[in-house]
Amino acid sequence: MSPQPSPISRGRFGLLIGLVFTLGVVLVGLSFLGRRAEIATPVAKPTQAPPAKGQVRVKLRSSASLNLDESKNVRPDAPELGPEDLAVFQEKVQARFLALVKEMGYADESRRSGIAISAQMLMDKMGNEPRWKQLENEINAMALTWPKANQQERQVILDRSSAIYDQGAIELRRRLSDLR
């Protein structure tokens, strides 16, 4: 009798060996990652065991013992706001608006304002709306109170003016993009 051929052909045998090898590599990798995860996790939580002899125990701080005094809340890096600072701020805002108009492609160097006629008409129309008239009146009223205001009041005026100008820049950008 002649020997019987094996039921598994050479191609299938190679595939089976490759599969077993791949499975072995994956299992070794997972066991390695499992050990690293065990090493990374703390062995005992502070509530479960006291610290070792060489370790330092950290006392937890509570907010119950804090003394908060508003009079000592001074920012030494905050600059004092002088009588001309609002005007300087408004000049910077105007420069930002002009840069925005240039960025949007509505600059016209031949005109005194440096803004194209269509953008100027849009800005005038926007300024005549009741909402923007009210905000303009608010800015003018705050500018009148600026010289007699203390530092905190001046900071509030500056913050509110900045918020109004930011709203105006957002609205102007939207309207200029709609103009195209």
Secondary structure, DSSP 8 states (H G I E B T S, - for coil): ------SS-HHHHHHHHHHHHHHHHHHHHHHHHHHHHHHHS-SS-TTTS---TTS-------GGG----GGG---TTS----TTHHHHHHHHHHHHHHHHHHHTT-B-TTSSSSB-HHHHHHHHHHHTSHHHHHHHHHHHHHHHHTTT--HHHHHHHHHHHHHHHHHHHHHHHHHHHHH-
